[in-house]
Amino acid sequence: MIDTLYAAVARRRREWFAAHPKARRRLRHPVISIGNIAAGGRGKTPFAALVTRLLLEAGERPAILSRGYARTDPVAGAVIVRDREGIRADLARAGDEPLMLARQLPGAIVVTSRDRFLAGQRAEEDLGATVHVLDDGFQHFGLDRDIDIVLVKAADLTASTFPSGRLREPADVLVAADAIVALDAFDSPQEHAAFFRGTRHTADAVFDDGRGRSGERVLGVAGIADPEPFFAELAAHGFQVAGVRRFKDHHPFSAADAARLIGEARAVNAQAIVTTEKDYVRLLPHRPFALPLGYLPLTMDVEPHDAFRRWLFESVAAARDIILG
């Protein structure tokens, strides 16, 4: 009963904004939203990085607009995490995912604010952005979007909404998506939407001292929504996983946490600690470490790649034509 009520409220909220376009604020350049209907674990941030790289290759000046969830110093206004020349904010003001994206994407713009419209204005007026990528934007109705890309797993199509399930909105809201990216095997649930398949890839671990350590005993550490695939990938990359340590998503690591991890690693005779890239960014303020610290870079790709690239550029061009009138 509670799930049904939550789903009805979520639908009504979306319908209200659709019926009241003046309640949505409009930026001067196209806005691409990367989102999902489930809570975490769908790869929105690495997919936002993929889209941003494609836009950079096309000669655009993309700005990633992020809420900066779980910032420890959430200053008022918009924080420039990265301009086209370099990184301008620390972890506390940026948030973990924006800072991670800023490290990954030279030449891109990254701006953090609870008010994504304000972030976009800053990116356009001060930094010369020509297109925006809204990280986790499918439920962000206050900002008008031109392109909604939604990442979906098959389980999302039949799952329940909060509070008993993991869905933020019921699956029937996918009718509002412009493109659906399937993360596992299912056919498109919406005939009107472009349909692609997304794949996750992890590269070899990157360590703070630059050395490779495949085959060594490691302690796996993860503070993300769905850590089990990460721990499995450690073994797939040739590490002997001597132990694992789980934290809640966006856990704010303290100096005491870092010290305890060193102690836990030594207790299981681990030679290094390997974590996710997002956790690595949150641990960086506590350097130097008494043991080597590394992360597995996670990237997303989409198939068919050329078709997605063509669809993306055509969609941005069409949005730009509409904006210009």
Backbone torsions as a table, in degrees:
resi	resn	phi	psi	omega
1	MET	NA	-45.7	-180.0
2	ILE	-64.7	-40.6	178.3
3	ASP	-60.3	-43.3	-179.8
4	THR	-62.3	-41.2	178.5
5	LEU	-65.0	-44.1	179.7
6	TYR	-61.0	-44.9	179.8
7	ALA	-60.7	-40.8	-180.0
8	ALA	-65.2	-40.6	178.9
9	VAL	-65.7	-42.3	179.4
10	ALA	-62.3	-42.8	177.3
11	ARG	-61.9	-45.4	-177.1
12	ARG	-63.1	-38.9	178.6
13	ARG	-61.7	-45.2	178.8
14	ARG	-63.8	-43.1	-179.7
15	GLU	-63.7	-37.8	-179.3
16	TRP	-62.8	-46.6	179.7
17	PHE	-66.2	-35.0	177.0
18	ALA	-64.3	-33.9	-178.3
19	ALA	-85.8	-10.5	-178.5
20	HIS	-127.2	72.8	-176.1
21	PRO	-60.0	-26.1	-179.9
22	LYS	-70.8	-13.1	176.2
23	ALA	-79.6	-11.5	179.6
24	ARG	-102.5	128.8	-178.9
25	ARG	-85.7	149.8	-170.0
26	ARG	-119.1	123.2	172.7
27	LEU	-82.8	168.0	-175.6
28	ARG	-83.0	-12.1	-178.3
29	HIS	-127.1	160.7	-175.4
30	PRO	-58.1	145.1	179.4
31	VAL	-119.1	123.1	177.0
32	ILE	-107.8	121.4	178.6
33	SER	-99.4	133.7	171.4
34	ILE	-110.5	120.0	-176.1
35	GLY	-151.6	-170.3	176.6
36	ASN	-156.4	179.6	176.3
37	ILE	-111.1	-4.5	179.9
38	ALA	-104.5	165.1	-179.5
39	ALA	-89.9	99.8	171.7
40	GLY	72.0	165.8	172.6
41	GLY	76.3	17.5	-178.2
42	ARG	-110.2	-4.6	175.3
43	GLY	85.9	26.9	-178.6
44	LYS	-59.0	-45.5	-174.7
45	THR	-67.6	-47.2	175.5
46	PRO	-64.2	-28.0	176.4
47	PHE	-72.3	-36.3	173.7
48	ALA	-60.7	-37.4	176.9
49	ALA	-65.2	-40.6	177.7
50	LEU	-60.0	-48.6	-179.3
51	VAL	-62.5	-40.2	179.9
52	THR	-64.1	-40.7	178.1
53	ARG	-62.8	-42.0	178.5
54	LEU	-62.2	-40.6	179.1
55	LEU	-66.7	-39.4	176.6
56	LEU	-61.8	-43.2	179.3
57	GLU	-62.6	-28.3	-179.3
58	ALA	-84.7	1.3	178.5
59	GLY	89.2	7.0	176.6
60	GLU	-77.7	165.9	173.0
61	ARG	-114.5	81.6	-173.5
62	PRO	-77.5	143.2	173.7
63	ALA	-118.1	124.1	173.3
64	ILE	-86.7	124.9	179.5
65	LEU	-106.7	117.4	-174.8
66	SER	-127.0	146.8	174.4
67	ARG	-69.7	-28.6	-176.8
68	GLY	71.5	48.9	-176.1
69	TYR	-56.6	139.3	175.4
70	ALA	67.5	26.3	171.7
71	ARG	-62.7	143.2	178.4
72	THR	-92.6	-11.6	175.4
73	ASP	-133.8	69.4	-174.5
74	PRO	-76.9	78.6	-178.0
75	VAL	-64.7	154.7	-179.8
76	ALA	-68.8	154.8	177.9
77	GLY	82.2	-160.8	-177.7
78	ALA	-102.4	134.6	179.0
79	VAL	-105.6	122.3	174.6
80	ILE	-79.6	108.0	179.5
81	VAL	-82.2	-40.7	176.8
82	ARG	-145.3	132.8	164.9
83	ASP	-103.0	-172.6	-172.8
84	ARG	-70.9	-13.1	-178.8
85	GLU	-98.4	-26.7	-178.3
86	GLY	174.5	-179.8	-178.1
87	ILE	-80.7	134.9	-173.5
88	ARG	-121.9	-2.0	-177.3
89	ALA	-137.4	154.8	178.2
90	ASP	-93.0	179.3	-176.5
91	LEU	-59.4	-43.0	-174.7
92	ALA	-61.5	-39.1	-178.0
93	ARG	-89.7	-25.4	-175.8
94	ALA	-88.3	-42.9	-167.8
95	GLY	93.5	156.6	-171.2
96	ASP	-67.7	-48.6	-177.0
97	GLU	-67.6	-44.2	175.8
98	PRO	-59.5	-40.4	179.4
99	LEU	-67.7	-38.4	176.6
100	MET	-60.8	-45.0	178.4
101	LEU	-64.4	-38.9	179.0
102	ALA	-62.5	-36.9	178.0
103	ARG	-70.5	-32.0	-174.7
104	GLN	-81.6	-25.7	-162.7
105	LEU	-123.6	72.6	174.7
106	PRO	-57.3	136.8	179.8
107	GLY	93.7	-16.7	177.9
108	ALA	-87.5	167.9	174.4
109	ILE	-111.4	136.2	176.3
110	VAL	-129.9	124.3	-179.7
111	VAL	-130.1	135.3	-178.9
112	THR	-114.1	134.2	173.0
113	SER	-168.4	148.0	171.7
114	ARG	-63.1	-28.6	178.4
115	ASP	-99.1	97.1	-175.2
116	ARG	-66.8	-26.7	174.8
117	PHE	-64.2	-45.1	177.3
118	LEU	-61.0	-41.2	177.5
119	ALA	-60.9	-42.5	179.6
120	GLY	-66.1	-40.6	176.6
121	GLN	-59.1	-44.5	179.6
122	ARG	-62.2	-41.9	-179.4
123	ALA	-64.4	-39.5	-178.8
124	GLU	-73.3	-49.9	-170.4
125	GLU	-78.2	-36.0	-175.3
126	ASP	-101.7	-24.7	-171.0
127	LEU	-120.4	-2.2	174.1
128	GLY	75.2	28.3	179.5
129	ALA	-64.1	141.1	177.8
130	THR	-110.4	-11.3	179.7
131	VAL	-159.5	151.1	-177.1
132	HIS	-119.2	144.0	173.9
133	VAL	-117.5	114.9	-176.6
134	LEU	-94.1	106.2	-178.9
135	ASP	-78.1	119.9	-177.7
136	ASP	65.2	64.7	-172.3
137	GLY	-117.6	1.7	-172.7
138	PHE	-67.3	-27.2	177.6
139	GLN	-103.8	12.5	-179.6
140	HIS	-97.2	88.4	-169.8
141	PHE	-85.2	-15.3	-176.4
142	GLY	-70.5	-17.8	178.8
143	LEU	-111.4	127.0	179.4
144	ASP	-68.4	131.6	179.0
145	ARG	-114.4	150.8	178.1
146	ASP	-99.1	-30.6	-175.2
147	ILE	-137.3	123.1	176.6
148	ASP	-111.5	113.2	175.1
149	ILE	-106.0	125.1	-174.8
150	VAL	-121.0	127.7	178.6
151	LEU	-92.4	129.6	-170.6
152	VAL	-137.4	137.9	167.1
153	LYS	-101.8	155.7	-179.0
154	ALA	-55.9	-38.1	-178.7
155	ALA	-62.7	-25.6	-179.9
156	ASP	-65.5	-24.9	-173.7
157	LEU	-74.0	-17.8	-178.9
158	THR	-126.5	1.8	-176.5
159	ALA	-75.9	168.3	177.9
160	SER	-94.5	157.6	174.5
161	THR	-81.5	173.9	172.4
162	PHE	-55.0	150.7	7.3
163	PRO	-92.9	-14.3	-176.8
164	SER	-86.2	-25.3	180.0
165	GLY	-107.2	-171.6	-176.0
166	ARG	-104.5	2.7	-175.0
167	LEU	-86.5	135.1	173.1
168	ARG	-76.8	-33.2	178.9
169	GLU	-141.0	154.2	177.3
170	PRO	-67.7	157.1	-173.5
171	ALA	-63.8	-22.3	-177.9
172	ASP	-68.5	-13.0	177.3
173	VAL	-73.7	-6.4	176.6
174	LEU	-63.6	-10.5	174.2
175	VAL	-61.0	-20.9	-179.9
176	ALA	-86.8	-3.9	-178.2
177	ALA	-79.8	142.7	171.9
178	ASP	-87.5	-29.7	176.2
179	ALA	-145.5	140.3	175.2
180	ILE	-114.1	129.9	176.6
181	VAL	-110.4	111.6	-177.8
182	ALA	-81.3	129.4	-178.9
183	LEU	-96.2	-6.0	171.5
184	ASP	-151.4	-165.1	-168.3
185	ALA	-85.0	108.1	167.2
186	PHE	-161.3	160.5	178.5
187	ASP	-89.5	156.6	-175.6
188	SER	-57.6	129.0	177.2
189	PRO	-83.4	-5.8	-177.9
190	GLN	-134.8	113.9	-176.6
191	GLU	-66.4	-28.0	-175.3
192	HIS	-74.6	-23.1	-172.3
193	ALA	-89.9	145.1	169.7
194	ALA	-61.9	147.4	-173.5
195	PHE	-131.4	127.3	-179.4
196	PHE	-137.1	168.8	177.6
197	ARG	-117.6	130.5	-178.9
198	GLY	-103.6	144.5	178.0
199	THR	-130.6	143.5	178.2
200	ARG	-100.1	141.7	178.4
201	HIS	-135.9	138.6	172.1
202	THR	-114.9	132.3	177.8
203	ALA	-89.0	175.6	177.8
204	ASP	-60.8	149.0	-177.0
205	ALA	-61.1	143.0	176.2
206	VAL	-109.7	124.7	-178.7
207	PHE	-109.1	153.6	-175.3
208	ASP	-65.4	-19.9	177.9
209	ASP	-100.1	3.5	175.2
210	GLY	82.5	-0.7	-177.8
211	ARG	-91.5	150.5	172.2
212	GLY	-88.3	146.8	-174.6
213	ARG	-138.7	25.7	178.8
214	SER	-56.7	136.8	-179.3
215	GLY	96.7	-15.2	-178.9
216	GLU	-80.5	160.4	173.7
217	ARG	-77.6	130.6	-177.6
218	VAL	-134.9	155.9	167.8
219	LEU	-97.8	124.0	177.3
220	GLY	-90.0	132.5	-177.1
221	VAL	-128.4	130.6	179.8
222	ALA	-147.3	129.5	173.1
223	GLY	-122.4	65.4	-177.1
224	ILE	-131.9	171.5	-173.9
225	ALA	-63.9	-39.3	-176.2
226	ASP	-133.3	87.1	-171.6
227	PRO	-79.8	-17.7	-171.0
228	GLU	-62.6	-42.2	176.3
229	PRO	-58.8	-34.5	178.5
230	PHE	-63.6	-44.7	-179.6
231	PHE	-64.2	-37.3	177.1
232	ALA	-64.9	-37.0	-179.0
233	GLU	-68.2	-30.2	175.9
234	LEU	-57.7	-47.6	178.8
235	ALA	-65.2	-38.5	179.6
236	ALA	-63.9	-26.5	177.8
237	HIS	-88.5	10.4	171.6
238	GLY	92.8	6.3	179.0
239	PHE	-84.4	148.6	169.1
240	GLN	-89.0	109.1	-175.2
241	VAL	-83.3	100.5	-176.6
242	ALA	-78.0	-21.1	179.3
243	GLY	-176.4	163.8	178.2
244	VAL	-132.1	153.2	177.7
245	ARG	-135.7	123.9	-177.9
246	ARG	-106.5	139.8	172.4
247	PHE	-127.4	163.0	175.2
248	LYS	-67.4	159.3	179.6
249	ASP	-59.8	136.7	179.3
250	HIS	65.2	25.8	-179.2
251	HIS	-56.7	128.5	178.7
252	PRO	-82.6	96.2	-176.0
253	PHE	-63.1	134.4	175.2
254	SER	-102.5	170.1	175.2
255	ALA	-60.9	-35.6	178.0
256	ALA	-65.7	-39.9	176.0
257	ASP	-59.2	-46.4	-178.8
258	ALA	-60.9	-41.6	179.4
259	ALA	-65.4	-40.2	179.1
260	ARG	-64.7	-37.7	178.8
261	LEU	-63.0	-39.4	176.1
262	ILE	-61.3	-43.7	179.0
263	GLY	-63.3	-41.5	179.4
264	GLU	-67.1	-37.8	178.2
265	ALA	-64.0	-43.5	180.0
266	ARG	-67.3	-32.8	-179.0
267	ALA	-65.3	-26.7	179.0
268	VAL	-106.0	15.5	178.6
269	ASN	59.2	33.9	175.9
270	ALA	-76.0	142.9	179.3
271	GLN	-92.6	-11.8	-179.1
272	ALA	-161.8	168.3	174.5
273	ILE	-116.8	132.8	177.2
274	VAL	-123.9	133.2	-176.1
275	THR	-134.2	-175.6	174.5
276	THR	-81.5	163.5	-179.7
277	GLU	-65.4	-35.8	178.8
278	LYS	-65.6	-40.9	177.1
279	ASP	-69.4	-35.9	178.0
280	TYR	-58.3	-43.5	179.3
281	VAL	-61.2	-37.4	-179.4
282	ARG	-76.8	-19.4	177.6
283	LEU	-89.4	-19.3	-175.3
284	LEU	-54.3	-37.2	-179.4
285	PRO	-61.9	-13.6	-176.1
286	HIS	-101.0	13.7	173.1
287	ARG	-64.4	156.9	-2.3
288	PRO	-80.8	156.6	-179.6
289	PHE	-105.1	147.9	-179.7
290	ALA	-76.3	-14.2	174.7
291	LEU	-127.3	155.2	176.4
292	PRO	-59.7	138.4	178.8
293	LEU	-119.7	130.9	179.5
294	GLY	-139.0	173.7	178.3
295	TYR	-142.8	156.6	174.3
296	LEU	-96.4	114.3	176.9
297	PRO	-66.6	129.5	178.3
298	LEU	-108.6	128.7	175.9
299	THR	-128.1	161.2	175.1
300	MET	-117.4	147.7	170.5
301	ASP	-132.4	169.7	-175.5
302	VAL	-139.4	142.2	-179.8
303	GLU	-125.6	142.4	-7.8
304	PRO	-73.1	129.9	-171.1
305	HIS	-61.0	-48.2	-177.1
306	ASP	-64.1	-37.2	179.1
307	ALA	-66.7	-40.4	177.7
308	PHE	-64.9	-44.2	179.7
309	ARG	-58.8	-45.3	179.8
310	ARG	-64.1	-45.0	178.9
311	TRP	-60.6	-42.7	-179.0
312	LEU	-61.3	-50.1	-177.0
313	PHE	-66.1	-38.9	178.0
314	GLU	-65.7	-37.4	179.7
315	SER	-68.1	-40.2	177.7
316	VAL	-65.1	-42.7	179.2
317	ALA	-62.5	-42.5	179.3
318	ALA	-64.3	-41.3	178.1
319	ALA	-63.3	-41.0	-179.9
320	ARG	-64.2	-39.1	178.5
321	ASP	-63.0	-41.2	180.0
322	ILE	-66.5	-43.2	-179.2
323	ILE	-62.1	-41.9	-178.3
324	LEU	-75.2	-14.1	176.8
325	GLY	79.5	NA	NA
